[in-house]
Amino acid sequence: MKIQLSEQEKLTKQLNPETLEIAVEQVKANGYVIFEKVVPEEKITRIRTEFDVLFDDYISKKGYNTGTNRAQMFLPFENPYIDEDIICNPIATSVIDRLLGEDNHCNYFASDTPMPGSDYQNAHCDIMPLFPDLDIPLPVFSLVLNIPLVDVTEENGPLEIWPGGTHRNPDRSNHDTLNDTVNPHLHIVRAAEHMHSEKVHMSAGSILIRDIRMWHRGTPNNSDYRRTNLAMIFNRSWYGAGSSIDIPQETYDSLPPKAKELFRMHRIGSPAKVPWA
């Protein structure tokens, strides 16, 4: 579901109570919600300009790592990526706090970029089961937030999702073939072929919040330009607490209070560095 923000919501960066309830309900029921055009265009343009230089350097040194002409790249914890509208956007955090509790935290700060010529990924789930022997669905405990740096169209490799239930499968059903090292997601791939899916089209600067368990895959980028999503993962306070991001003390001290709370579990006081250096 896409939600168009009112002018008042854009101005105050606060959802009205009804919009907030609808967004929370959509994530619980369908696994995702989209807020259109949340981050201002000028910020997205600046981030995209700096990201492209960084990404080109990454590819020249590390290459592609998530499929043909497709790469995940961790982001340095510095401007322009750590703008408040990115790492603790009030529109997004109001929904995330309702779903995960106000003491949730962010343990992943990266990007996903299908380049021209990228291919389909297999349909998959991003997370291991908490309780592999459990035959009942669990409440949401982890959410992915994506912010596209360009308009996402049919041509440039939109994310394909299987909403409406795959995130609410019994815990072990998402990974019941994990011991098959050749085809670890075979049952998901087979099942997904016969289920309803949607391709996520959205404008640059929109915000997609999705249950991390929802089945999804990347699709081919048939355009002549990269299609980058910024990606963050938010967890309940007790899940995914390992530190992985280097945050200089002066950088952490300058963060808004909400961002300090979200990134409290990382290596605060560590020197800044490019994550792949």
C-alpha positions in Angstrom: 0.0 0.0 0.0 1.2 3.5 -0.9 0.4 6.4 1.4 0.5 10.0 0.1 1.4 12.4 2.9 -0.7 15.5 3.4 1.0 18.9 3.2 0.6 19.2 7.0 2.3 15.8 7.6 5.2 16.8 5.3 5.6 20.1 7.0 5.5 18.8 10.6 7.1 15.4 9.8 4.4 13.8 11.9 1.7 11.4 10.8 -1.8 12.1 11.8 -3.2 9.4 14.1 -5.4 7.7 11.5 -2.5 7.5 9.0 -0.2 6.0 11.6 -2.8 3.4 12.5 -3.3 2.5 8.8 0.5 2.2 8.2 0.9 -0.1 11.2 -2.0 -2.2 10.2 -0.6 -2.6 6.6 2.8 -3.8 7.8 1.1 -6.3 10.2 -1.4 -7.6 7.6 0.4 -7.3 4.2 4.1 -7.1 5.3 4.9 -3.6 4.0 3.9 0.0 3.5 5.2 2.8 1.3 5.3 6.6 2.0 5.7 8.5 -1.2 8.2 11.3 -1.6 9.2 11.8 2.1 12.9 12.8 1.8 13.3 16.2 0.0 14.6 16.0 -3.6 17.6 18.2 -3.0 18.9 15.8 -0.3 18.4 12.7 -2.5 20.3 14.4 -5.3 23.2 15.2 -3.0 23.3 11.7 -1.6 23.1 10.1 -5.0 25.9 12.3 -6.4 28.3 11.3 -3.5 27.1 7.7 -3.4 27.8 7.1 -7.1 31.5 8.0 -6.7 31.8 5.8 -3.6 30.0 2.9 -5.3 32.3 3.1 -8.3 35.3 2.9 -6.1 33.7 -0.1 -4.2 33.0 -2.0 -7.4 36.5 -1.4 -8.8 38.0 -3.0 -5.6 35.4 -5.5 -4.5 33.2 -6.3 -7.5 29.6 -7.5 -7.4 28.4 -9.6 -4.5 24.7 -10.3 -4.6 24.2 -11.5 -8.2 24.9 -10.5 -11.8 25.7 -6.8 -11.9 24.3 -6.3 -8.4 26.0 -5.3 -5.2 25.3 -4.7 -1.5 27.6 -1.9 -0.1 27.8 -0.9 3.5 27.7 2.9 4.0 30.2 5.0 6.0 28.6 6.6 9.0 29.1 10.2 7.8 27.3 12.9 5.9 25.4 13.0 3.7 24.2 9.5 4.5 23.5 10.2 8.2 21.1 13.1 7.6 18.2 13.0 10.1 15.8 12.5 7.2 17.6 9.2 6.4 18.6 7.6 9.7 15.8 8.7 12.0 13.1 10.1 9.8 10.2 10.9 12.1 7.6 9.5 9.6 9.4 6.2 9.5 10.3 5.9 13.2 6.8 6.6 14.3 5.7 3.4 12.5 8.7 1.4 13.5 8.4 2.4 17.2 4.8 1.2 17.2 5.7 -2.2 15.7 9.0 -2.9 17.5 8.8 -0.8 20.7 10.4 2.6 21.3 13.6 0.9 22.5 14.3 -0.7 19.0 17.7 -0.2 17.4 19.3 -0.1 13.9 22.0 -2.8 13.3 22.4 -2.4 9.5 23.3 0.6 7.4 23.9 -0.2 3.7 22.7 0.0 0.1 21.5 -2.3 -2.6 22.3 -1.5 -6.2 21.2 -3.4 -9.3 23.2 -2.0 -12.2 22.2 -2.2 -15.9 22.3 -5.8 -16.9 21.4 -7.2 -13.5 19.4 -10.4 -13.5 16.6 -11.9 -11.4 17.4 -13.1 -7.9 15.7 -16.1 -6.5 12.7 -15.4 -4.3 14.0 -15.5 -0.7 13.6 -14.5 2.9 16.3 -12.3 4.5 16.4 -13.9 7.9 17.0 -17.1 9.7 14.1 -18.4 11.9 14.2 -17.6 15.6 12.7 -20.9 16.5 13.2 -23.5 13.7 10.9 -26.1 15.3 8.0 -23.7 15.9 4.8 -24.2 13.8 3.1 -20.9 14.6 3.7 -17.4 13.1 5.6 -14.9 15.3 5.0 -11.2 15.8 7.2 -8.8 13.8 10.6 -8.4 15.3 12.7 -6.9 12.5 11.9 -4.4 9.8 13.8 -3.3 6.7 13.6 0.4 5.6 14.5 1.3 2.0 14.9 4.7 0.5 15.4 4.8 -3.3 17.9 7.4 -4.8 16.1 7.3 -8.2 12.6 6.7 -9.3 11.9 3.0 -9.3 10.1 1.9 -12.5 9.3 -1.3 -14.3 12.4 -0.8 -16.4 15.2 -0.3 -13.8 14.8 -3.4 -11.6 12.2 -2.9 -9.0 12.0 -5.1 -5.9 9.4 -7.8 -6.3 7.6 -8.8 -3.1 5.1 -11.5 -2.0 2.8 -9.6 0.4 -0.2 -10.6 2.3 1.1 -13.6 4.2 4.7 -14.8 3.5 5.9 -12.8 6.6 3.3 -14.6 8.8 4.3 -18.1 7.8 5.1 -20.5 10.7 8.7 -19.7 11.6 10.4 -22.7 10.1 8.6 -22.7 6.8 10.7 -19.8 5.4 13.8 -21.9 5.7 12.9 -25.5 5.8 15.6 -26.4 3.2 18.4 -24.5 4.7 20.5 -27.7 5.0 20.4 -28.0 1.2 23.6 -26.1 0.4 23.0 -26.3 -3.4 19.4 -24.9 -3.4 18.8 -23.5 0.1 15.7 -21.6 -0.8 14.2 -24.2 -3.2 10.8 -24.5 -1.6 10.4 -20.7 -1.6 11.3 -20.4 -5.2 8.9 -23.2 -6.1 6.0 -21.8 -4.0 6.6 -18.2 -5.2 6.0 -19.2 -8.8 2.3 -19.9 -7.9 1.6 -17.0 -5.6 0.6 -13.4 -6.0 3.5 -10.9 -6.2 3.9 -7.2 -6.7 6.7 -5.0 -8.1 7.5 -2.0 -5.9 7.4 1.2 -8.0 8.0 4.4 -6.1 9.5 7.8 -6.4 13.0 8.8 -5.3 13.0 9.8 -1.7 10.0 7.5 -0.8 10.2 5.2 2.2 9.4 1.5 2.1 9.0 -0.3 5.4 8.7 -4.1 5.2 8.8 -7.1 7.5 12.2 -8.7 7.0 10.5 -12.1 6.7 8.5 -11.2 3.6 9.6 -13.1 0.5 11.1 -10.9 -2.2 13.7 -10.8 -5.0 15.5 -8.3 -7.2 14.5 -8.0 -10.8 16.5 -7.1 -13.9 17.6 -3.6 -14.5 17.0 -3.0 -18.2 17.7 0.8 -18.0 21.0 2.5 -18.6 21.5 3.7 -15.0 21.9 2.1 -11.6 18.9 1.8 -9.3 20.1 2.3 -5.7 18.2 1.7 -2.5 19.6 2.9 0.8 18.8 0.1 3.3 18.5 0.0 7.1 17.3 -2.8 9.4 15.6 -2.0 12.7 15.1 -4.7 15.4 13.4 -5.2 18.7 15.8 -4.3 21.6 16.7 -8.0 22.3 17.4 -9.0 18.7 20.5 -8.5 16.4 22.5 -6.5 19.0 26.0 -7.1 17.5 27.9 -3.9 16.8 29.1 -3.5 13.2 29.3 0.3 12.5 32.3 2.5 13.4 31.0 5.8 14.8 33.5 8.5 15.9 32.6 10.0 19.3 32.2 13.5 17.8 29.8 12.2 15.2 27.7 10.3 17.7 27.6 13.4 20.0 26.2 15.5 17.1 23.4 13.1 16.3 19.7 13.9 17.1 18.5 12.1 20.3 16.5 9.5 18.3 19.5 8.6 16.2 21.7 8.2 19.3 19.2 5.8 20.6 18.9 3.8 17.4 22.7 3.4 17.0 23.6 3.0 20.7 24.9 -0.5 20.3 27.6 0.2 17.8 31.4 0.9 18.1 31.0 4.5 19.4 34.4 6.2 19.6 36.0 4.2 16.7 37.7 6.2 14.0 35.7 6.8 10.8 36.7 4.6 7.9 35.3 3.3 4.7 33.6 0.0 5.6 35.5 -2.1 3.0 38.9 -0.5 3.5 
